[in-house]
Amino acid sequence: MKRGRFFISVLAVAILLLARPATAADPGQLSAEGAFLLDVASGKVLYEKNADKPFPPASTTKILTALLLVESADLREVVRVGEEINKIGPSSSVAKLKVGDRLTVAELVYALFLPSGNDAAYTAAVFVGRRLSGFEEMDIEKAVAAFVDRMNSRARELGAVNSYFLVPDGYDTPGHLSTPRDLGLLALAASRNDFLRQAAGTAQYYWQGICWTNTNRLLQQNRPEAYYPWATGFKTGYTAQAGHCLVATARGGGRELVGVILKSSQERRWQDARWLLEYGFNHWQEYQVLAAGRQIFTVPVTALFGQAKSVQLVAGSSWAELLSLEQIGGLRLEFKWKRGIVDRRQDGLALKAPLRLGQVVGSAQVILEGEIVGEVAVIAAHGVGVPREWFILGAVLPIVTVLVLIARRRRPPARRANSPGARSRL
């Protein structure tokens, strides 16, 4: 069997394990100036466009505001709305809170996420800022400053190192900036909180006769131009400087994605988000090249006296990886065999008996772009013993050798013709 045929056999098995999708979205059509796409389970970056460029993040800022709120208080705690709501800028989106209102921390999170209330953001900032400082009557300005300090330190703890936050609501403020990558990391941290994930994915919530509707149209079935059935959250944003922004999470096919769209247009924001998520789900897949126990190929085993032997070689473990279609097309396998096991012949490769069940005879290396990205042991699926003739020969050969040596010792030495004893008598 030629080695080239080995490769064909293995790749055929790999292709049968998981078929490729037929089509994939093209994120190159994105109108957004910044984009980022992350696979949650693997942490692999699937797409990026100006991922580390700072942009005004608008109300996607509230992802971090909500995270700090739930990390600082119990969801059932009651928060009193104060004069801080008067700090919001003109034309702000609001949850219609009034000074003196009381609502739980959980309700305040809904007020942050669904109507994207800037009044809710300042209420949360003062509540958390005072708690962080330990002074319940702290001045509003100082409480907000304490909260903003914590925003920046917490962002860096989560790996968002290229952001600088100045306000809790994301209203246009010179120097208040974040990046697509940083917002993706913040959303990833927030989505790991069960309540924040629930709140971000809620379409509507009623509070004291007020209906808060989620501004994320990916979640709204009555918005067919924007609705995305696999969408699960997370937060919208818009200001004149930031443009139309969206941090979106989606789950489907056993996978979960976090996508970020920054500085898109009103007409294209939802389309951009859907293209980005579709690209992640269709263009990337968990691709299994080798499966534990699956036969790779069958090879001959050398034997005496013409007895034909063969053994099935199987993968000792599985290897799978999240790969793009281009990467899948570029995969190849190389085999490394252990010394003393391989008997290379002119017509191919064979193994030497004896072989034990489960014996490692070599390894299959998964190669991508010239680098080894995975390695799996190749093992014998069954044992191949030493042929019976080997045992017979092994027992007889020493005896024969001893007899030959004895015979040689007993035999008298031959006389030479010119030796004295060899002279003829007269």
VOGU-3710 file (C-alpha; in Angstrom, 3 decimals, decimal comma):
1> mkrgrffisv> 0,000/0,000/0,000  1,482/3,334/-1,034  1,791/6,062/1,571  -0,146/8,453/-0,659  -3,093/6,094/-0,469  -2,895/6,325/3,317  -3,494/10,084/3,114  -6,459/9,656/0,802  -8,000/7,084/3,130  -7,651/9,269/6,202
11> lavailllar> -8,972/12,407/4,551  -11,953/10,476/3,221  -12,783/9,398/6,769  -12,418/12,967/7,992  -14,765/14,312/5,330  -17,393/11,725/6,235  -17,274/12,764/9,884  -18,689/16,215/9,256  -19,913/17,769/6,020  -19,134/21,368/5,249
21> pataadpgql> -21,919/23,947/5,040  -22,770/24,967/1,544  -22,815/28,740/1,999  -21,574/31,398/4,355  -22,288/35,066/4,903  -19,715/37,550/3,692  -18,766/39,980/6,478  -16,803/41,984/3,935  -20,126/43,630/3,126  -20,328/45,227/6,578
31> saegaflldv> -20,954/48,937/6,524  -19,916/49,280/10,180  -16,527/50,900/10,700  -15,688/48,552/13,567  -16,617/44,913/14,146  -15,604/41,962/16,280  -16,842/38,377/16,513  -15,963/35,929/19,276  -16,788/32,259/19,795  -17,713/31,902/23,463
41> asgkvlyekn> -16,729/28,281/24,092  -13,300/28,383/22,468  -12,523/32,074/22,971  -11,435/32,161/19,325  -11,736/35,412/17,395  -13,668/34,670/14,207  -13,689/38,105/12,622  -12,359/41,571/13,328  -12,464/44,945/11,621  -10,684/47,814/13,334
51> adkpfppast> -11,086/45,696/16,461  -8,649/47,758/18,547  -9,565/51,184/17,208  -11,272/53,419/19,824  -14,836/54,489/19,009  -17,495/56,332/21,008  -19,470/53,334/22,382  -22,773/55,132/23,084  -25,163/53,095/25,244  -23,240/49,849/24,840
61> tkiltalllv> -21,440/51,423/27,839  -24,397/50,273/29,927  -23,174/46,672/29,672  -20,388/47,559/32,090  -22,708/49,743/34,189  -25,139/46,849/34,637  -22,311/44,404/35,401  -20,960/46,628/38,191  -24,465/47,059/39,592  -25,153/43,327/39,960
71> esadlrevvr> -21,634/42,705/41,258  -22,156/45,297/44,004  -25,631/44,496/45,320  -28,276/41,844/45,754  -30,966/41,815/43,069  -33,680/42,300/45,705  -32,155/45,425/47,240  -34,185/48,592/46,828  -32,653/51,643/45,153  -34,033/55,160/45,601
81> vgeeinkigp> -33,900/57,466/42,589  -32,354/60,846/43,415  -31,417/64,122/41,814  -28,697/62,378/39,800  -31,214/61,728/37,022  -31,034/65,432/36,215  -27,450/64,928/34,973  -28,565/63,244/31,760  -27,934/65,029/28,470  -30,533/66,450/26,110
91> sssvaklkvg> -32,431/63,966/23,927  -31,302/61,080/26,151  -33,133/57,785/26,057  -34,889/57,339/29,411  -36,760/54,786/31,503  -39,055/57,600/32,785  -37,769/57,430/36,360  -38,682/60,225/38,752  -36,938/61,535/41,847  -38,182/59,538/44,816
101> drltvaelvy> -39,044/56,393/42,837  -37,998/53,130/44,404  -37,106/50,029/42,450  -35,112/46,885/43,037  -31,649/46,309/41,614  -33,197/43,766/39,249  -35,725/46,314/38,005  -32,969/48,876/37,578  -31,113/46,431/35,312  -34,215/46,124/33,121
111> alflpsgnda> -34,392/49,933/33,021  -30,781/49,989/31,802  -31,093/47,331/29,135  -34,552/47,591/27,600  -35,339/51,321/27,169  -31,609/52,091/27,561  -32,396/54,614/30,263  -29,686/57,181/30,894  -31,628/58,107/34,044  -31,264/54,480/35,149
121> aytaavfvgr> -27,508/54,602/34,419  -26,943/57,603/36,702  -29,153/56,069/39,381  -27,013/52,921/39,270  -23,781/54,926/39,242  -24,621/56,918/42,375  -25,922/53,842/44,192  -22,780/51,798/43,449  -20,385/54,740/43,914  -21,692/55,424/47,408
131> rlsgfeemdi> -21,494/51,731/48,271  -17,916/51,498/47,040  -16,878/54,488/49,153  -18,843/53,434/52,221  -20,621/56,826/52,477  -24,347/56,552/51,842  -24,766/60,327/51,717  -21,818/61,003/49,402  -22,180/63,943/47,041  -23,609/62,953/43,643
141> ekavaafvdr> -20,572/64,167/41,694  -18,138/62,266/43,894  -20,273/59,130/43,776  -20,362/59,226/39,982  -16,585/59,791/39,910  -16,047/56,791/42,200  -18,233/54,678/39,939  -16,373/55,759/36,802  -13,056/54,887/38,441  -14,404/51,427/39,137
151> mnsrarelga> -15,638/51,135/35,544  -12,117/51,618/34,238  -10,430/49,311/36,742  -13,017/46,572/36,186  -12,688/46,895/32,418  -8,952/46,308/32,664  -9,509/43,304/34,911  -11,642/41,825/32,140  -9,021/42,499/29,461  -10,624/45,636/28,019
161> vnsyflvpdg> -7,356/47,574/28,076  -7,989/50,025/25,226  -11,098/51,646/26,683  -11,527/54,763/28,757  -14,881/55,449/30,369  -15,961/58,880/31,624  -19,744/58,531/32,044  -22,020/55,658/33,083  -24,522/56,046/30,245  -22,334/56,445/27,128
171> ydtpghlstp> -23,665/59,871/26,218  -21,298/61,669/23,846  -18,386/62,885/25,977  -14,944/63,768/24,604  -12,505/61,004/25,553  -15,187/58,421/26,407  -14,054/55,597/24,117  -14,013/51,833/23,712  -13,089/49,323/21,021  -14,989/46,477/19,340
181> rdlgllalaa> -12,732/43,919/21,037  -13,117/45,482/24,473  -16,897/45,625/24,208  -16,917/41,995/23,129  -14,950/41,036/26,243  -17,250/43,074/28,488  -20,309/41,467/26,925  -18,743/38,038/27,385  -18,288/38,716/31,107  -21,812/40,105/31,454
191> srndflrqaa> -23,379/37,186/29,556  -21,881/34,787/32,098  -24,152/36,342/34,720  -27,455/34,470/34,517  -29,606/37,456/35,413  -27,891/39,886/33,045  -28,236/37,361/30,233  -31,924/36,999/31,048  -32,540/40,744/31,236  -30,643/41,491/28,011
201> gtaqyywqgi> -32,783/38,936/26,181  -36,154/40,147/27,484  -38,385/41,758/24,851  -40,676/43,677/27,240  -40,902/44,396/30,944  -43,622/46,200/32,894  -42,766/48,395/35,856  -45,326/50,505/37,719  -47,578/50,746/34,687  -44,697/51,576/32,331
211> cwtntnrllq> -43,823/49,178/29,513  -40,133/49,001/28,786  -39,471/47,601/25,295  -36,069/46,277/24,322  -34,372/48,479/21,731  -32,603/45,387/20,314  -34,686/44,580/17,231  -32,895/41,291/16,673  -35,158/39,991/19,447  -38,431/41,347/18,039
221> qnrpeayypw> -40,397/38,969/15,833  -42,622/41,816/14,686  -39,548/43,400/13,081  -38,875/40,957/10,228  -36,257/43,227/8,668  -34,142/42,905/11,816  -35,321/39,797/13,695  -32,739/37,040/14,097  -34,090/33,801/15,581  -30,826/32,785/17,263
231> atgfktgyta> -30,309/36,175/18,945  -30,221/36,128/22,758  -29,244/39,765/23,667  -27,323/42,120/24,395  -27,228/45,979/24,084  -27,822/48,696/21,521  -26,307/52,163/21,352  -26,702/55,365/19,396  -25,399/58,919/19,547  -24,625/61,427/16,838
241> qaghclvata> -20,897/60,790/17,209  -21,043/57,017/17,780  -23,513/56,227/15,036  -25,634/53,101/15,345  -23,977/50,435/17,518  -24,912/46,975/18,679  -23,384/44,297/20,869  -25,236/41,073/20,112  -25,159/37,544/21,467  -26,602/34,534/19,671
251> rgggrelvgv> -26,830/30,806/20,304  -27,447/27,984/17,840  -26,138/24,618/16,725  -24,552/24,068/20,125  -22,460/27,235/19,803  -22,657/30,765/21,186  -21,263/33,948/19,645  -20,648/37,522/20,749  -20,676/40,078/17,948  -19,945/43,802/18,025
261> ilkssqerrw> -20,964/46,413/15,459  -19,747/49,999/15,923  -20,476/53,102/13,867  -22,926/51,591/11,438  -25,882/53,365/9,846  -29,520/53,288/10,875  -30,395/51,311/7,754  -27,567/48,803/8,044  -27,069/48,153/11,765  -29,353/45,111/11,958
271> qdarwlleyg> -28,228/43,774/8,604  -24,597/44,156/9,667  -25,259/42,244/12,890  -27,079/39,432/11,111  -24,334/39,095/8,492  -21,688/38,977/11,181  -23,469/36,302/13,216  -24,304/34,236/10,136  -20,669/34,368/9,125  -19,702/32,956/12,505
281> fnhwqeyqvl> -22,231/30,145/12,420  -21,859/29,164/8,750  -18,260/29,930/7,900  -16,809/28,389/11,052  -17,500/24,929/12,377  -16,295/22,438/14,933  -14,477/20,152/12,523  -13,485/16,634/13,577  -10,559/15,153/11,700  -9,967/12,044/13,827
291> aagrqiftvp> -12,336/10,202/16,142  -11,190/7,904/18,933  -11,477/4,264/17,902  -12,238/5,106/14,273  -10,256/3,048/11,744  -7,653/4,997/9,821  -6,361/2,252/7,541  -5,157/-1,377/7,444  -1,502/-2,286/6,944  0,311/-5,600/6,447
301> vtalfgqaks> 2,393/-7,190/9,192  5,594/-9,008/8,276  5,459/-12,777/8,797  7,643/-15,789/7,979  7,099/-18,427/5,307  4,739/-16,242/3,297  1,927/-16,138/5,846  -0,112/-12,981/5,212  -0,971/-10,871/8,258  -2,555/-7,453/8,613
311> vqlvagsswa> -3,677/-5,120/11,373  -6,199/-2,292/11,564  -4,810/0,976/12,866  -7,181/3,313/14,696  -7,031/6,760/16,282  -6,153/6,578/19,963  -8,103/9,782/20,714  -10,191/12,403/18,964  -9,097/15,704/17,461  -11,528/18,468/16,603
321> ellsleqigg> -11,136/22,219/16,326  -13,217/25,265/15,454  -11,993/26,118/11,955  -12,978/28,297/9,025  -13,833/26,787/5,670  -10,496/27,957/4,280  -8,621/26,321/7,136  -10,532/23,077/6,708  -9,577/23,025/3,031  -5,920/23,467/3,974
331> lrlefkwkrg> -5,701/20,651/6,520  -3,403/17,707/5,905  -2,168/14,710/7,864  1,338/13,396/8,317  2,314/10,149/10,020  5,281/9,468/12,241  6,106/5,822/12,995  7,970/4,420/15,985  11,367/2,880/15,411  11,539/-0,885/15,459
341> ivdrrqdgla> 7,892/-1,255/14,454  7,961/-0,235/10,815  9,270/-2,518/8,072  9,590/-0,366/4,977  9,215/-2,246/1,746  9,575/-1,291/-1,862  5,824/-1,470/-2,374  4,857/0,453/0,741  4,931/0,134/4,500  4,366/-2,787/6,845
351> lkaplrlgqv> 4,624/-3,339/10,578  6,600/-5,960/12,424  5,006/-8,626/14,585  4,394/-9,076/17,412  1,897/-6,258/18,099  -0,233/-5,881/21,213  -3,824/-4,712/21,327  -3,705/-0,948/21,848  0,007/-0,696/21,164  1,034/2,763/19,938
361> vgsaqvileg> 2,739/2,349/16,587  3,023/6,023/15,649  1,141/9,288/15,522  -1,042/11,258/13,121  -0,112/14,946/12,997  -2,675/17,505/11,864  -0,912/20,172/9,823  -2,335/23,621/9,100  -0,334/26,279/7,263  2,874/24,377/7,907
371> eivgevavia> 2,339/24,107/11,659  1,347/21,108/13,771  -1,988/22,049/15,352  -2,873/18,612/16,693  -1,451/15,145/17,228  -3,196/11,838/17,884  -1,646/8,468/18,696  -2,128/5,699/16,125  -2,718/2,345/17,822  -3,237/-1,279/16,836
381> ahgvgvprew> -6,896/-2,281/16,922  -5,966/-5,908/17,729  -2,911/-7,946/18,525  -0,792/-9,849/16,044  1,277/-12,630/17,633  4,582/-14,116/16,538  3,957/-16,846/13,904  4,214/-20,455/15,146  7,190/-21,058/12,852  9,126/-18,390/14,782
391> filgavlpiv> 8,728/-20,362/18,004  9,781/-23,618/16,307  12,786/-21,990/14,717  13,643/-20,261/17,970  13,652/-23,618/19,774  15,439/-25,677/17,085  18,113/-23,220/16,025  20,059/-23,250/19,346  20,046/-27,072/19,390  21,285/-27,292/15,832
401> tvlvliarrr> 23,993/-24,756/16,579  25,249/-26,762/19,598  25,318/-30,032/17,628  27,310/-28,438/14,835  29,872/-27,093/17,297  30,223/-30,515/18,990  30,646/-32,281/15,665  33,346/-29,908/14,652  35,307/-30,521/17,871  35,176/-34,339/17,549
411> rpparransp> 36,258/-34,441/13,916  40,101/-35,193/13,600  42,015/-32,508/11,810  42,862/-33,231/8,207  46,554/-33,906/7,481  48,398/-31,842/5,001  50,087/-33,541/2,033  53,556/-32,175/2,771  53,516/-32,936/6,490  56,011/-35,572/7,872
421> garsrl> 53,246/-37,988/8,749  52,025/-37,877/5,239  55,191/-39,464/3,646  54,791/-42,819/1,869  56,694/-45,847/3,134  59,187/-47,594/0,766
//
